[in-house]
Each structure stands twice: as structure tokens, then as C-alpha cells.
Amino acid sequence: MGEERVVEYSTEFKVRVVALTNQLKVFMTTIANIIGLHPVMMYRWRQESRGVKLVEKLSRRKSMSKTVRPQSQTDDKEVKRLRKQVEKLKKENDFLKKWEVYLKDLNPKDSRS
């Protein structure tokens, strides 16, 4: 197979592009160049929209594309609080490990370890 990637566009994107081509008084090749699509794709999408193959459908499926949501200040505060708690627990855990070693050294005959 070649190095070229195959991109699958969502129906919503296709509908928006077709609507854009219908609204603007610009050549489709110009719009295709701006968007970065091959003009043949846009012509095919227009034909599909006329033939009712290309209709925006409501779906319960979630998009697989990663959506970036802005982090709120409460999220930032929660992250800081959790990081402090993790640091505290690490210190306590390290202390307990050292304490265990100290107790073993203090009483080496104890075989319960």
C-alpha cells in the first residue's frame, strides 16, 4: 500500500461543505483548495446530497475525534489538591518502609517478616 492516508469525513462535515458550496458564489475548485479537498470529492458529495444519500443524521454514537474541553479553575484546584495528597502519601509510605527496616535491624531474631 502507498504512503497516502485515507481520510473518512463525517456526514456532518460533508453536509456543511455542500451547504457552503451552495451558499457562496465561488468556484467549487477554489473552495476545495481552501479546505484542502480534491474537487472531485466535493462534486460527489453534491451529487449524493441531491440523491438524498448525504443527509445529516442524528446519532447516538460519539465521535472518535479528540475534543478538547477547557479546564475550569475547579479542575485545576482539584488536580493541585490531589497532587499534594499523593506527595503526602508517598512520604508516609517511605517513612513506614524505613521504620520497618529499623525495626528489623533492632530485633534481628524476629522471624515473622
N, C-alpha and C positions, 0 to 999 in steps of 0.2 A: 504494500500500500504506500501511497505517497505521503509526503510530509504535510499535506494540506489538512487543515482541521475542518470537520463538518460541524456547522453550527445549526442548531434547531431553534427556530424562533417561535415564541409563544403566539397563540392565536390573537391575544390582546395586542401584541406588538404589530402583527400583520394588519389587523383592523385599523390601528392608528395610522400606519403608514399609508394604507389605501385611502383613508379619510383625508390625510394630508395631501395626497396627490390630487384628490378631487377638489379640495378647497383652494389650493394655490394655482395661480396661472403661470406655472413654470414647467419646463420640460421634465418628464419623469427621469431622464438620464441625469439631469442636474441634481434632482433630489437624491437619486441613487448614489451619486458621487459624494454628496454631502454626508449622507448617512453611512456610506461605506458598503453598499449593497450592489449586487450586479443588477443592471436594469431588467434583465430577463426575469429575475425573481419577482420584481415589482409588477411586471406585466402579468405574470402568472397569478400573483395574489389578487390583482384586479379582476382577472377572469374568474377566479374562484369566488370572489365576493359577489360577482354578478350571478353566478350559478348557485349561490346560497351554500357553497361548500365552506366558505370562510365567514363564519358568524361567531361573534364573541359569545361564549357560553359561560355561565356561572358554574364554578366548580368548587367542590369541597376540598380538592387537593391543594396542598401547599406548594408554593414554588420552591424549587430546589436551589434557586439562586440565593446567595447570602444577602440578607438585608441587614443593613447597619442601622441600629437604632441609637439615638443619642443617649448617653448615660446621664442619669439625673444626679443631683447632688446627694440624694439619699443613698443611691447606689455607691457613690464614692465614699461616703461616710461608713457604710456597711462594710465595704472592702477594707478600709483602714482599720476598722474595729476588729474584723476577723484576722487581719494580719498581725495585729498586736496580740490577739488571743493565741494565735499559732506560736508566736515568739515566746510568749509566757509559758505555754505548754512544753515547748522544746527545752526551755531552761529547766523546768521542773523535772522533765524526763531525764535530762543529763544529770541533774543533781541526784535523782534516785539511783541512776546507774552507778554513779561514783560512790554513793552511800552503800550500795550493795557490795561493791568491791572492797570498801573499807571494812564492812562487817565480816566478809570472808577472810580478809587478812587478819582481823582481830581474833577470830576464832577458827583457825585452820582445821581443827579436828572435826568440826561440824560437817557431816556428810549429807545433809539434807539438800544441798544445792543441785 
